[in-house]
Amino acid sequence: MSSHDALPQIGAHCSLPSCSLNDFLPIRCTCQQLFCKDHISPDVHHCLSLQAAPSTIGSALKLQRCAAQSCNKPSLESFVADPSDTTNRSPALCSGCKQAFCAEHRDPSSHSCAPSHDVDSGHVPEKNAAAKALLAKHFGTDAANATAHAGSSAPKPSSRKEAQQRQLAVIKMRVKAQPGNPKDTPASVPMNQRLHVRVSPAGVPSSERIFWFPKTIGTGKALDLLAAQFKLTISDSQPLKLLLRQSDHEVNTLRTDQLLADQVPDGACLHLTR
């Protein structure tokens, strides 16, 4: 068997003898022959249908020209015997503006597509609602709400810069971070399941250390482990608190009955205080 015979038969050769191009997406003319996009026009391949009924076919094609301005090529739909019959086929119409175009202008970006109001108001809200429900299920309502507002309010350049700086800081922290629980090992907790934090006793920034915890750890357990790491005692008379520093002027006390990952972002700065 030759290598040519072993190739899968995909598409068809253009029926114009002088072309014979193997087109993967050939177009069938009303004369029932297949042509490439360059020779599908009846006047280019001397279509028999034009010769049989020039006035009828000519007027029909005139009504079905490409909807793009200043384009005189016939639309892809004009070569369908009965455009109203959509059985076992999808109409060759733009999904946005629902108009018929030639092969060259069928992509929305090539004809400055302006989606119809039906398209904008019909299926998009339903898709957005499904996406929002999926995000809420797996990542909580905050992620769903953030996605819902992403299209209406693009992040400011400063916000993007701050996000990039935080991400870079976390990458650097991963290199230096030690497990907050000595029993945890890098092999037991994947990188994407770790929460990295900078921790120091309040008022002693020079003793800052970098730790990582599994994202499933409770804040109370993390507090006990950090107290052991810094050799601090915890008692009823000397309780220890864990603070999250949001900024130089904003510090929040973390609740010990919640997960640490639910209260602090990756790369956060924490303080131990009485």
KETORSE-56903 format. One line per field, with one value per residue: residue number from 1; x negated, y, z of N, C-alpha, C in turn; residue in one letter. Coordinates in steps of 0.1 Angstrom, whole numbers. Layout:
<nodes>
resi = (NUM | ...) $
n_xx = (X | ...) $
n_yy = (Y | ...) $
n_zz = (Z | ...) $
ca_xx = (X | ...) $
ca_yy = (Y | ...) $
ca_zz = (Z | ...) $
c_xx = (X | ...) $
c_yy = (Y | ...) $
c_zz = (Z | ...) $
resn = (a | ...) $
</nodes>
This chain:
<nodes>
resi = (1 | 2 | 3 | 4 | 5 | 6 | 7 | 8 | 9 | 10 | 11 | 12 | 13 | 14 | 15 | 16 | 17 | 18 | 19 | 20 | 21 | 22 | 23 | 24 | 25 | 26 | 27 | 28 | 29 | 30 | 31 | 32 | 33 | 34 | 35 | 36 | 37 | 38 | 39 | 40 | 41 | 42 | 43 | 44 | 45 | 46 | 47 | 48 | 49 | 50 | 51 | 52 | 53 | 54 | 55 | 56 | 57 | 58 | 59 | 60 | 61 | 62 | 63 | 64 | 65 | 66 | 67 | 68 | 69 | 70 | 71 | 72 | 73 | 74 | 75 | 76 | 77 | 78 | 79 | 80 | 81 | 82 | 83 | 84 | 85 | 86 | 87 | 88 | 89 | 90 | 91 | 92 | 93 | 94 | 95 | 96 | 97 | 98 | 99 | 100 | 101 | 102 | 103 | 104 | 105 | 106 | 107 | 108 | 109 | 110 | 111 | 112 | 113 | 114 | 115 | 116 | 117 | 118 | 119 | 120 | 121 | 122 | 123 | 124 | 125 | 126 | 127 | 128 | 129 | 130 | 131 | 132 | 133 | 134 | 135 | 136 | 137 | 138 | 139 | 140 | 141 | 142 | 143 | 144 | 145 | 146 | 147 | 148 | 149 | 150 | 151 | 152 | 153 | 154 | 155 | 156 | 157 | 158 | 159 | 160 | 161 | 162 | 163 | 164 | 165 | 166 | 167 | 168 | 169 | 170 | 171 | 172 | 173 | 174 | 175 | 176 | 177 | 178 | 179 | 180 | 181 | 182 | 183 | 184 | 185 | 186 | 187 | 188 | 189 | 190 | 191 | 192 | 193 | 194 | 195 | 196 | 197 | 198 | 199 | 200 | 201 | 202 | 203 | 204 | 205 | 206 | 207 | 208 | 209 | 210 | 211 | 212 | 213 | 214 | 215 | 216 | 217 | 218 | 219 | 220 | 221 | 222 | 223 | 224 | 225 | 226 | 227 | 228 | 229 | 230 | 231 | 232 | 233 | 234 | 235 | 236 | 237 | 238 | 239 | 240 | 241 | 242 | 243 | 244 | 245 | 246 | 247 | 248 | 249 | 250 | 251 | 252 | 253 | 254 | 255 | 256 | 257 | 258 | 259 | 260 | 261 | 262 | 263 | 264 | 265 | 266 | 267 | 268 | 269 | 270 | 271 | 272 | 273 | 274) $
n_xx = (-8 | -6 | -20 | -2 | 22 | 26 | 33 | 59 | 91 | 100 | 122 | 125 | 117 | 115 | 139 | 133 | 114 | 89 | 81 | 85 | 79 | 73 | 97 | 103 | 127 | 149 | 173 | 207 | 221 | 252 | 253 | 246 | 220 | 187 | 167 | 137 | 132 | 124 | 134 | 161 | 181 | 206 | 202 | 175 | 168 | 182 | 209 | 234 | 260 | 264 | 263 | 286 | 307 | 304 | 316 | 332 | 315 | 295 | 309 | 316 | 291 | 283 | 299 | 287 | 262 | 230 | 231 | 213 | 201 | 194 | 187 | 190 | 192 | 210 | 230 | 224 | 247 | 262 | 257 | 271 | 297 | 323 | 325 | 342 | 345 | 332 | 326 | 305 | 283 | 264 | 272 | 253 | 247 | 237 | 229 | 233 | 245 | 263 | 264 | 258 | 227 | 198 | 172 | 148 | 156 | 169 | 161 | 166 | 148 | 140 | 160 | 168 | 187 | 219 | 235 | 269 | 297 | 312 | 295 | 278 | 294 | 306 | 293 | 270 | 273 | 283 | 261 | 242 | 254 | 252 | 225 | 218 | 230 | 216 | 190 | 196 | 201 | 177 | 157 | 167 | 189 | 176 | 158 | 176 | 191 | 171 | 164 | 188 | 188 | 166 | 167 | 179 | 163 | 132 | 100 | 80 | 49 | 31 | 40 | 36 | 9 | 2 | 13 | -4 | -28 | -23 | -20 | -46 | -60 | -50 | -60 | -87 | -86 | -80 | -104 | -119 | -102 | -93 | -79 | -51 | -42 | -61 | -57 | -47 | -56 | -72 | -65 | -42 | -23 | -10 | -22 | -2 | 16 | 8 | 5 | -12 | -28 | -40 | -54 | -57 | -65 | -45 | -57 | -83 | -98 | -122 | -125 | -110 | -97 | -92 | -66 | -48 | -16 | 8 | 37 | 59 | 58 | 68 | 73 | 68 | 52 | 30 | 22 | 13 | -9 | -25 | -31 | -47 | -68 | -79 | -85 | -66 | -44 | -11 | 18 | 46 | 44 | 26 | 34 | 30 | 30 | 37 | 29 | 39 | 22 | 34 | 27 | 6 | 22 | 44 | 54 | 65 | 80 | 77 | 101 | 102 | 118 | 121 | 110 | 76 | 70 | 93 | 94 | 71 | 50 | 28 | -6 | -3 | -9 | -14 | -9 | -19 | -5 | 2) $
n_yy = (-12 | 22 | 53 | 73 | 61 | 53 | 75 | 92 | 98 | 129 | 156 | 170 | 170 | 200 | 206 | 219 | 215 | 228 | 234 | 215 | 213 | 198 | 203 | 207 | 216 | 216 | 231 | 226 | 232 | 244 | 229 | 205 | 198 | 197 | 224 | 244 | 273 | 293 | 289 | 284 | 302 | 305 | 318 | 316 | 289 | 283 | 274 | 249 | 253 | 280 | 282 | 268 | 281 | 311 | 336 | 331 | 319 | 338 | 361 | 350 | 346 | 372 | 382 | 369 | 377 | 381 | 395 | 413 | 446 | 461 | 437 | 415 | 388 | 356 | 345 | 318 | 304 | 308 | 287 | 266 | 244 | 246 | 269 | 272 | 247 | 231 | 206 | 182 | 198 | 228 | 261 | 283 | 307 | 337 | 334 | 356 | 380 | 368 | 368 | 361 | 352 | 352 | 328 | 341 | 362 | 351 | 347 | 363 | 384 | 394 | 409 | 429 | 423 | 428 | 417 | 405 | 417 | 396 | 376 | 386 | 388 | 364 | 337 | 342 | 353 | 329 | 311 | 326 | 324 | 297 | 293 | 309 | 296 | 272 | 281 | 290 | 267 | 253 | 271 | 290 | 318 | 342 | 340 | 335 | 359 | 377 | 369 | 375 | 403 | 408 | 415 | 440 | 458 | 464 | 455 | 480 | 494 | 497 | 479 | 455 | 455 | 454 | 428 | 412 | 418 | 406 | 379 | 374 | 377 | 356 | 334 | 337 | 333 | 306 | 293 | 297 | 289 | 270 | 240 | 246 | 227 | 203 | 177 | 176 | 171 | 181 | 161 | 151 | 171 | 187 | 214 | 232 | 229 | 242 | 269 | 298 | 319 | 348 | 352 | 368 | 376 | 401 | 434 | 426 | 426 | 417 | 390 | 376 | 349 | 324 | 303 | 274 | 260 | 232 | 238 | 229 | 232 | 242 | 274 | 276 | 253 | 260 | 283 | 271 | 256 | 276 | 290 | 271 | 271 | 296 | 294 | 302 | 305 | 294 | 301 | 302 | 326 | 339 | 344 | 337 | 355 | 356 | 377 | 393 | 412 | 436 | 460 | 489 | 503 | 487 | 459 | 427 | 405 | 370 | 343 | 315 | 293 | 288 | 278 | 284 | 291 | 302 | 327 | 341 | 353 | 336 | 342 | 360 | 383 | 376 | 382 | 373 | 378 | 389) $
n_zz = (0 | -9 | 5 | -1 | -4 | 22 | 36 | 54 | 40 | 38 | 36 | 2 | -33 | -52 | -77 | -100 | -128 | -133 | -108 | -86 | -59 | -27 | -5 | 29 | 39 | 19 | -3 | -13 | -43 | -59 | -82 | -73 | -71 | -56 | -44 | -37 | -15 | -31 | -56 | -55 | -63 | -87 | -112 | -114 | -117 | -139 | -136 | -142 | -135 | -138 | -165 | -171 | -160 | -161 | -154 | -131 | -112 | -111 | -100 | -75 | -63 | -61 | -41 | -20 | -14 | 2 | 35 | 43 | 40 | 9 | -3 | -29 | -31 | -31 | -3 | 20 | 26 | 3 | -14 | -7 | -14 | -3 | 19 | 41 | 51 | 77 | 85 | 99 | 97 | 104 | 101 | 79 | 93 | 110 | 144 | 161 | 149 | 132 | 104 | 69 | 55 | 32 | 27 | 33 | 50 | 71 | 98 | 129 | 136 | 112 | 101 | 117 | 138 | 152 | 178 | 180 | 199 | 208 | 211 | 230 | 253 | 256 | 261 | 275 | 303 | 315 | 312 | 327 | 352 | 357 | 357 | 379 | 400 | 400 | 407 | 432 | 445 | 446 | 453 | 470 | 479 | 476 | 454 | 434 | 433 | 427 | 401 | 388 | 388 | 373 | 346 | 345 | 360 | 354 | 368 | 383 | 371 | 392 | 411 | 397 | 396 | 423 | 429 | 413 | 426 | 451 | 443 | 434 | 458 | 473 | 458 | 464 | 491 | 492 | 488 | 512 | 532 | 561 | 575 | 596 | 613 | 626 | 620 | 594 | 560 | 529 | 510 | 519 | 518 | 491 | 470 | 461 | 481 | 503 | 527 | 529 | 553 | 569 | 601 | 632 | 666 | 682 | 680 | 677 | 651 | 640 | 646 | 627 | 610 | 584 | 575 | 565 | 562 | 560 | 541 | 553 | 580 | 613 | 628 | 655 | 661 | 645 | 659 | 683 | 674 | 663 | 687 | 700 | 682 | 685 | 712 | 731 | 758 | 765 | 783 | 806 | 820 | 805 | 777 | 741 | 711 | 676 | 651 | 620 | 598 | 578 | 567 | 574 | 591 | 597 | 614 | 621 | 644 | 645 | 643 | 664 | 659 | 633 | 600 | 591 | 565 | 556 | 566 | 561 | 534 | 510 | 517 | 537 | 565 | 598 | 633 | 666 | 697 | 731) $
ca_xx = (0 | -14 | -17 | 9 | 35 | 28 | 38 | 73 | 98 | 106 | 125 | 127 | 110 | 123 | 144 | 128 | 103 | 77 | 77 | 83 | 73 | 80 | 101 | 109 | 141 | 155 | 187 | 214 | 229 | 265 | 252 | 243 | 205 | 180 | 156 | 130 | 138 | 121 | 141 | 175 | 190 | 211 | 196 | 161 | 166 | 192 | 219 | 245 | 272 | 264 | 267 | 299 | 317 | 296 | 323 | 337 | 303 | 289 | 316 | 315 | 278 | 282 | 305 | 280 | 248 | 223 | 237 | 203 | 201 | 185 | 183 | 199 | 192 | 222 | 229 | 224 | 261 | 268 | 255 | 280 | 309 | 334 | 320 | 351 | 344 | 320 | 325 | 292 | 272 | 264 | 272 | 241 | 249 | 228 | 236 | 236 | 255 | 273 | 264 | 250 | 215 | 190 | 161 | 138 | 161 | 178 | 156 | 171 | 138 | 137 | 171 | 172 | 200 | 226 | 245 | 283 | 302 | 318 | 283 | 272 | 303 | 312 | 286 | 258 | 276 | 284 | 247 | 236 | 259 | 247 | 211 | 217 | 234 | 205 | 179 | 200 | 201 | 164 | 148 | 174 | 196 | 167 | 152 | 187 | 194 | 159 | 165 | 200 | 185 | 153 | 169 | 183 | 153 | 119 | 91 | 72 | 35 | 24 | 45 | 30 | -5 | 2 | 15 | -17 | -39 | -20 | -23 | -61 | -64 | -47 | -70 | -100 | -84 | -80 | -118 | -124 | -92 | -95 | -66 | -47 | -40 | -73 | -53 | -44 | -67 | -69 | -59 | -28 | -13 | -13 | -24 | 10 | 24 | 1 | 7 | -24 | -26 | -52 | -49 | -66 | -58 | -42 | -67 | -97 | -98 | -135 | -124 | -101 | -100 | -83 | -61 | -37 | -6 | 18 | 49 | 70 | 55 | 76 | 65 | 64 | 41 | 19 | 17 | 5 | -21 | -34 | -36 | -58 | -79 | -86 | -87 | -57 | -34 | 3 | 25 | 58 | 41 | 18 | 39 | 22 | 39 | 30 | 34 | 36 | 19 | 39 | 19 | 0 | 33 | 55 | 50 | 76 | 78 | 83 | 109 | 95 | 127 | 123 | 98 | 67 | 70 | 105 | 92 | 59 | 46 | 15 | -16 | 1 | -17 | -7 | -16 | -15 | -4 | 10) $
ca_yy = (0 | 34 | 62 | 82 | 53 | 51 | 87 | 92 | 107 | 141 | 167 | 166 | 178 | 210 | 200 | 227 | 207 | 235 | 236 | 201 | 214 | 190 | 212 | 200 | 221 | 219 | 237 | 220 | 242 | 240 | 219 | 193 | 195 | 203 | 233 | 251 | 286 | 303 | 285 | 281 | 311 | 299 | 324 | 312 | 275 | 281 | 265 | 244 | 259 | 293 | 280 | 262 | 292 | 323 | 347 | 327 | 317 | 351 | 369 | 344 | 349 | 386 | 384 | 362 | 380 | 382 | 406 | 423 | 458 | 462 | 424 | 410 | 373 | 350 | 339 | 303 | 299 | 309 | 275 | 255 | 243 | 251 | 275 | 271 | 233 | 230 | 192 | 176 | 208 | 241 | 272 | 289 | 321 | 342 | 332 | 368 | 389 | 359 | 371 | 351 | 358 | 343 | 321 | 351 | 371 | 344 | 349 | 376 | 395 | 400 | 417 | 439 | 417 | 435 | 407 | 409 | 418 | 383 | 368 | 391 | 387 | 351 | 326 | 347 | 352 | 315 | 306 | 332 | 319 | 283 | 294 | 315 | 285 | 262 | 287 | 291 | 253 | 248 | 281 | 299 | 329 | 354 | 338 | 337 | 373 | 384 | 366 | 382 | 417 | 410 | 421 | 454 | 466 | 458 | 459 | 491 | 491 | 496 | 466 | 444 | 456 | 448 | 414 | 407 | 418 | 396 | 366 | 373 | 376 | 342 | 325 | 338 | 327 | 291 | 288 | 298 | 285 | 258 | 235 | 250 | 215 | 195 | 164 | 177 | 171 | 185 | 150 | 148 | 182 | 193 | 228 | 239 | 228 | 249 | 283 | 304 | 330 | 354 | 353 | 373 | 381 | 416 | 443 | 421 | 422 | 411 | 376 | 371 | 336 | 321 | 290 | 269 | 250 | 227 | 247 | 223 | 234 | 252 | 286 | 273 | 244 | 268 | 291 | 263 | 252 | 288 | 293 | 262 | 274 | 308 | 291 | 311 | 297 | 297 | 297 | 310 | 339 | 346 | 339 | 342 | 358 | 356 | 389 | 395 | 426 | 439 | 472 | 495 | 508 | 477 | 446 | 419 | 393 | 358 | 335 | 302 | 282 | 287 | 274 | 295 | 295 | 309 | 340 | 348 | 349 | 331 | 352 | 370 | 387 | 374 | 386 | 367 | 388 | 386) $
ca_zz = (0 | -10 | 16 | -4 | -1 | 37 | 42 | 55 | 30 | 45 | 26 | -12 | -43 | -59 | -89 | -111 | -133 | -133 | -94 | -80 | -45 | -17 | 5 | 41 | 41 | 6 | -3 | -24 | -51 | -63 | -92 | -65 | -71 | -45 | -48 | -27 | -13 | -42 | -69 | -52 | -70 | -99 | -123 | -115 | -122 | -150 | -131 | -151 | -130 | -144 | -179 | -172 | -156 | -157 | -147 | -118 | -103 | -109 | -90 | -62 | -58 | -58 | -28 | -10 | -14 | 16 | 42 | 46 | 31 | -3 | -7 | -39 | -32 | -26 | 10 | 21 | 26 | -11 | -22 | -1 | -23 | 5 | 32 | 53 | 56 | 86 | 90 | 99 | 94 | 111 | 91 | 78 | 97 | 121 | 157 | 167 | 142 | 125 | 90 | 61 | 49 | 24 | 35 | 38 | 61 | 81 | 111 | 135 | 137 | 99 | 96 | 127 | 142 | 163 | 182 | 181 | 213 | 213 | 216 | 243 | 264 | 257 | 267 | 284 | 317 | 320 | 313 | 338 | 364 | 359 | 361 | 393 | 409 | 400 | 414 | 446 | 451 | 448 | 458 | 479 | 473 | 472 | 441 | 424 | 432 | 420 | 387 | 383 | 386 | 366 | 333 | 346 | 366 | 352 | 378 | 380 | 369 | 405 | 417 | 390 | 400 | 437 | 428 | 408 | 436 | 461 | 438 | 434 | 472 | 477 | 452 | 471 | 504 | 491 | 489 | 525 | 542 | 568 | 579 | 609 | 621 | 623 | 615 | 580 | 551 | 516 | 503 | 524 | 515 | 478 | 470 | 459 | 493 | 514 | 530 | 534 | 561 | 577 | 615 | 642 | 679 | 681 | 685 | 675 | 637 | 637 | 648 | 617 | 603 | 573 | 577 | 556 | 569 | 551 | 540 | 561 | 594 | 620 | 633 | 669 | 660 | 640 | 669 | 692 | 667 | 663 | 700 | 702 | 673 | 691 | 726 | 739 | 766 | 764 | 795 | 808 | 825 | 795 | 763 | 730 | 699 | 663 | 643 | 606 | 594 | 564 | 563 | 585 | 599 | 598 | 620 | 626 | 653 | 638 | 652 | 665 | 656 | 618 | 592 | 589 | 551 | 553 | 572 | 556 | 520 | 509 | 518 | 547 | 576 | 611 | 646 | 678 | 708 | 743) $
c_xx = (-9 | -11 | -5 | 22 | 37 | 33 | 53 | 79 | 106 | 109 | 128 | 120 | 120 | 126 | 139 | 115 | 89 | 72 | 74 | 77 | 81 | 84 | 108 | 123 | 147 | 169 | 194 | 223 | 243 | 264 | 247 | 228 | 199 | 168 | 149 | 136 | 135 | 129 | 156 | 185 | 193 | 205 | 182 | 159 | 176 | 203 | 230 | 258 | 274 | 269 | 281 | 310 | 310 | 304 | 327 | 325 | 297 | 296 | 316 | 302 | 276 | 288 | 297 | 265 | 243 | 228 | 226 | 203 | 190 | 180 | 194 | 200 | 205 | 220 | 229 | 238 | 267 | 266 | 262 | 293 | 321 | 329 | 329 | 351 | 331 | 319 | 311 | 281 | 274 | 263 | 258 | 242 | 240 | 236 | 239 | 247 | 265 | 274 | 255 | 238 | 208 | 179 | 151 | 142 | 169 | 173 | 161 | 161 | 136 | 149 | 177 | 186 | 206 | 237 | 259 | 287 | 307 | 306 | 278 | 281 | 309 | 304 | 275 | 262 | 277 | 270 | 240 | 241 | 254 | 232 | 209 | 221 | 223 | 193 | 183 | 199 | 187 | 154 | 154 | 180 | 187 | 162 | 163 | 190 | 183 | 160 | 177 | 197 | 173 | 155 | 172 | 173 | 140 | 110 | 83 | 57 | 28 | 28 | 38 | 15 | -7 | 3 | 2 | -28 | -36 | -23 | -38 | -66 | -61 | -56 | -83 | -98 | -85 | -94 | -123 | -114 | -96 | -81 | -63 | -46 | -52 | -69 | -50 | -57 | -63 | -62 | -45 | -18 | -18 | -14 | -12 | 20 | 18 | 5 | -6 | -22 | -39 | -46 | -61 | -58 | -56 | -53 | -82 | -98 | -111 | -134 | -114 | -106 | -89 | -79 | -51 | -29 | 3 | 31 | 60 | 69 | 64 | 67 | 60 | 52 | 29 | 13 | 9 | -8 | -31 | -39 | -47 | -70 | -87 | -88 | -79 | -47 | -20 | 10 | 37 | 55 | 32 | 22 | 30 | 32 | 30 | 37 | 30 | 34 | 23 | 31 | 13 | 10 | 44 | 50 | 63 | 72 | 85 | 91 | 103 | 105 | 129 | 110 | 89 | 68 | 83 | 104 | 80 | 55 | 32 | 5 | -13 | -10 | -9 | -16 | -10 | -15 | 4 | 23) $
c_yy = (12 | 43 | 71 | 74 | 52 | 63 | 87 | 102 | 117 | 151 | 161 | 175 | 188 | 204 | 208 | 220 | 215 | 238 | 223 | 202 | 205 | 199 | 204 | 204 | 225 | 224 | 231 | 231 | 236 | 230 | 206 | 189 | 203 | 212 | 239 | 265 | 296 | 300 | 281 | 290 | 305 | 305 | 320 | 298 | 272 | 271 | 261 | 250 | 272 | 292 | 276 | 273 | 304 | 334 | 344 | 326 | 330 | 360 | 364 | 347 | 363 | 389 | 378 | 365 | 381 | 395 | 417 | 434 | 457 | 448 | 419 | 395 | 368 | 345 | 324 | 297 | 300 | 296 | 263 | 255 | 249 | 256 | 273 | 257 | 232 | 216 | 187 | 185 | 220 | 251 | 279 | 304 | 325 | 340 | 344 | 376 | 381 | 363 | 362 | 358 | 347 | 337 | 331 | 359 | 364 | 345 | 363 | 387 | 401 | 408 | 426 | 435 | 425 | 425 | 413 | 410 | 405 | 375 | 372 | 388 | 373 | 341 | 330 | 347 | 338 | 309 | 312 | 327 | 305 | 284 | 300 | 304 | 275 | 268 | 287 | 277 | 249 | 258 | 291 | 310 | 340 | 352 | 340 | 351 | 381 | 382 | 374 | 396 | 419 | 417 | 436 | 463 | 460 | 463 | 471 | 487 | 489 | 483 | 454 | 444 | 450 | 433 | 407 | 407 | 408 | 382 | 364 | 370 | 361 | 332 | 325 | 331 | 311 | 285 | 287 | 292 | 271 | 253 | 240 | 239 | 206 | 181 | 164 | 177 | 176 | 174 | 148 | 159 | 188 | 208 | 236 | 238 | 234 | 264 | 288 | 317 | 335 | 357 | 359 | 377 | 396 | 424 | 438 | 416 | 415 | 396 | 369 | 358 | 333 | 306 | 286 | 259 | 244 | 236 | 242 | 225 | 244 | 263 | 283 | 264 | 251 | 277 | 284 | 260 | 264 | 292 | 284 | 266 | 286 | 306 | 301 | 302 | 303 | 292 | 306 | 325 | 347 | 340 | 345 | 344 | 358 | 368 | 389 | 409 | 429 | 451 | 478 | 500 | 499 | 464 | 439 | 407 | 381 | 350 | 321 | 290 | 281 | 282 | 286 | 300 | 303 | 324 | 348 | 344 | 343 | 343 | 363 | 372 | 385 | 378 | 378 | 377 | 383 | 394) $
c_zz = (0 | 2 | 13 | -1 | 14 | 43 | 43 | 45 | 38 | 35 | 12 | -21 | -49 | -73 | -102 | -116 | -131 | -118 | -88 | -66 | -36 | -5 | 17 | 44 | 28 | 7 | -15 | -30 | -54 | -75 | -86 | -66 | -60 | -50 | -35 | -25 | -24 | -55 | -67 | -60 | -83 | -112 | -125 | -121 | -133 | -147 | -141 | -147 | -136 | -158 | -181 | -170 | -151 | -149 | -133 | -108 | -100 | -99 | -76 | -55 | -54 | -45 | -17 | -10 | 1 | 22 | 45 | 36 | 21 | -7 | -17 | -40 | -26 | -11 | 10 | 20 | 12 | -19 | -16 | -9 | -16 | 18 | 44 | 59 | 64 | 92 | 89 | 95 | 102 | 100 | 91 | 81 | 109 | 134 | 164 | 161 | 134 | 110 | 82 | 54 | 40 | 33 | 40 | 49 | 71 | 95 | 117 | 134 | 123 | 93 | 107 | 133 | 153 | 167 | 184 | 196 | 218 | 218 | 229 | 255 | 266 | 265 | 277 | 298 | 323 | 322 | 325 | 351 | 368 | 364 | 375 | 403 | 411 | 408 | 429 | 453 | 454 | 454 | 468 | 472 | 469 | 458 | 430 | 422 | 425 | 405 | 381 | 380 | 378 | 353 | 334 | 352 | 364 | 363 | 374 | 379 | 382 | 412 | 410 | 394 | 414 | 437 | 423 | 418 | 447 | 456 | 438 | 448 | 477 | 471 | 459 | 485 | 503 | 493 | 503 | 536 | 548 | 573 | 593 | 618 | 617 | 617 | 600 | 572 | 538 | 508 | 507 | 521 | 502 | 479 | 469 | 471 | 505 | 515 | 536 | 541 | 567 | 591 | 623 | 655 | 677 | 687 | 683 | 660 | 633 | 638 | 638 | 611 | 593 | 575 | 566 | 564 | 558 | 552 | 548 | 576 | 600 | 626 | 647 | 669 | 655 | 650 | 680 | 687 | 666 | 676 | 704 | 694 | 679 | 707 | 735 | 746 | 764 | 777 | 796 | 812 | 815 | 781 | 752 | 718 | 687 | 655 | 629 | 603 | 580 | 558 | 575 | 595 | 602 | 603 | 625 | 634 | 646 | 648 | 652 | 661 | 641 | 612 | 590 | 574 | 547 | 558 | 567 | 542 | 521 | 509 | 528 | 558 | 589 | 622 | 657 | 689 | 719 | 743) $
resn = (m | s | s | h | d | a | l | p | q | i | g | a | h | c | s | l | p | s | c | s | l | n | d | f | l | p | i | r | c | t | c | q | q | l | f | c | k | d | h | i | s | p | d | v | h | h | c | l | s | l | q | a | a | p | s | t | i | g | s | a | l | k | l | q | r | c | a | a | q | s | c | n | k | p | s | l | e | s | f | v | a | d | p | s | d | t | t | n | r | s | p | a | l | c | s | g | c | k | q | a | f | c | a | e | h | r | d | p | s | s | h | s | c | a | p | s | h | d | v | d | s | g | h | v | p | e | k | n | a | a | a | k | a | l | l | a | k | h | f | g | t | d | a | a | n | a | t | a | h | a | g | s | s | a | p | k | p | s | s | r | k | e | a | q | q | r | q | l | a | v | i | k | m | r | v | k | a | q | p | g | n | p | k | d | t | p | a | s | v | p | m | n | q | r | l | h | v | r | v | s | p | a | g | v | p | s | s | e | r | i | f | w | f | p | k | t | i | g | t | g | k | a | l | d | l | l | a | a | q | f | k | l | t | i | s | d | s | q | p | l | k | l | l | l | r | q | s | d | h | e | v | n | t | l | r | t | d | q | l | l | a | d | q | v | p | d | g | a | c | l | h | l | t | r) $
</nodes>
